[in-house]
Amino acid sequence: MAHDDAAPALPNDLSAFWMPFTDNRAFKARPRLLASAKDMHYFTPEGRALLDGTSGLWCVNAGHTRAPIVEAIRQAAGELDYAPSFQLSHPKAFAFAQRLTAILPAGMDHVFFGNSGSEAVDSALKIALAYQRAIGQAGRTRLIGREKGYHGVGFGGISVGGLPNNRRAFTLLPGVDHIRHTYDPAAHFTRGQPEAGADLADDLERLVGLHGAETIAAVIVEPLAGSAGVLVPPKGYLQRLRAICDAHGILLIFDEVITGFGRLGAATAAERFGVTPDLMTLAKGLTNAAVPMGAVGVRAGIYEAVTESAAAGIELFHGYTYSAHPLAVAAGAATLQLYADEELFARAAGLEGRWEDAVHSLKDAPHVKDVRNLGLVAGIELTPREGAPGQRAAEVFQLCFDAGVLVRVTGDIVALSPPLIISPAQIDELVGKIGEVLGRVA
Ligand SMILES: Cc1ncc(COP(=O)(O)O)c(C=O)c1O
């Protein structure tokens, strides 16, 4: 199935582009290129279709090259290419911020814009520190993350993050500590949230005991950890974390870069779990990934404390040239409208049972050690090959690519997060092809 008759020319030298998080040598020896996309599919330069099981990188939640978003970007590009973001702005930035707060939890009334999830994370950490200072708690400088957490690649994000490969080669922020992760190697084939494990949140009390609450500014967690291989929060865990933060004056930050915008069948994970954080990072599905954008949702009271306690002049010495860039704002506004028009968050919620049954049908497939799921997310954990961790999953990724489905692998876990427009037949196709590949891989 060719999407476009005019196949783009293939580059004959791939060396100049240093690819991120990529085995550059292997990739350049055997490239995997995507030339175009429509709805649920990518198309290779040769015109081969790939069913997108990962929404790109957890971000194209409404499906690819959707007409209202494409049109909004086109229109905006001809109207206002750029407006300086410091001491100036453009009207649509304010309208978009207001529109966005309308789908955030009640009381999350302000947003700060950046260009990526990593920038949203660094912005949220800085806002947390600025807030503590503004309310007279300048001694609260410590930031707490969680083991196995992924919060992007800024120095702030890797410091609070808990993935060893992303940290070990770099200098990290001082004064950062981590609560324990929620991965339970003994839990197998849990459907939805695990019943046990809320008490894992009590690990925060250990760090309060160790460091003193008066030194801790904020705790950041992914409500559902994605990059670590889909770790679903145990029932009551996030509620408990919220209660401990409240008891000790610690801000709670949810990193919703992948859980926002319908991934868990609601606008945010905060809404799904009924737990409201103080700050929330967003990116990816915010613009359906059509233009890069990140944002921090900020609870009322935090914005006021920082802006009102400052001396006249700039209140927060932080921001980006492209904060609320006109093209990103246009893409974001069209994306939120499309989510609403097609009721995509509710659609994802409605598909969750079908999705759960489909992914758990892989329980008895070769090499499958565990299957986890929530919303339109699933993690299929494979038994690692003896002495070669990650290799089996890497082969599954390539074989799936060859078989016409795009999956993502992290370690020995196949992580799935399809666009919210996936049809039941496409769910079967995706899971069926993965099952077939698992039967072929050694
Ligand atoms: C939870 C989380 N936070 C932050 C990021 C970083 O986002 P970006 O790659 O846009 O900087 C990601 C990216 O996958 C993520 O999953």
Ligand as a Chemical Component Dictionary entry (heavy atoms), coordinates in Angstrom:
data_LIG
# 
_chem_comp.id                   LIG 
_chem_comp.type                 NON-POLYMER 
_chem_comp.pdbx_formal_charge   0 
_chem_comp.three_letter_code    LIG 
# 
loop_
_chem_comp_atom.comp_id 
_chem_comp_atom.atom_id 
_chem_comp_atom.alt_atom_id 
_chem_comp_atom.type_symbol 
_chem_comp_atom.charge 
_chem_comp_atom.model_Cartn_x 
_chem_comp_atom.model_Cartn_y 
_chem_comp_atom.model_Cartn_z 
_chem_comp_atom.pdbx_ordinal 
LIG C1 C1 C 0 7.645  11.052 31.365 1  
LIG C2 C2 C 0 8.510  11.806 30.415 2  
LIG N1 N1 N 0 9.017  12.982 30.772 3  
LIG C3 C3 C 0 9.795  13.715 29.959 4  
LIG C4 C4 C 0 10.105 13.263 28.703 5  
LIG C5 C5 C 0 11.013 14.071 27.820 6  
LIG O1 O1 O 0 10.326 14.620 26.773 7  
LIG P1 P1 P 0 11.157 15.201 25.508 8  
LIG O2 O2 O 0 11.778 14.027 24.839 9  
LIG O3 O3 O 0 10.083 15.897 24.720 10 
LIG O4 O4 O 0 12.154 16.161 26.063 11 
LIG C6 C6 C 0 9.575  12.035 28.273 12 
LIG C7 C7 C 0 9.897  11.527 26.922 13 
LIG O5 O5 O 0 9.621  10.415 26.582 14 
LIG C8 C8 C 0 8.781  11.284 29.149 15 
LIG O6 O6 O 0 8.304  10.081 28.794 16 
# 
loop_
_chem_comp_bond.comp_id 
_chem_comp_bond.atom_id_1 
_chem_comp_bond.atom_id_2 
_chem_comp_bond.value_order 
_chem_comp_bond.pdbx_ordinal 
LIG C1 C2 SING 1  
LIG C2 N1 SING 2  
LIG C2 C8 DOUB 3  
LIG N1 C3 DOUB 4  
LIG C3 C4 SING 5  
LIG C4 C5 SING 6  
LIG C4 C6 DOUB 7  
LIG C5 O1 SING 8  
LIG O1 P1 SING 9  
LIG P1 O2 DOUB 10 
LIG P1 O3 SING 11 
LIG P1 O4 SING 12 
LIG C6 C7 SING 13 
LIG C6 C8 SING 14 
LIG C7 O5 DOUB 15 
LIG C8 O6 SING 16 
# 
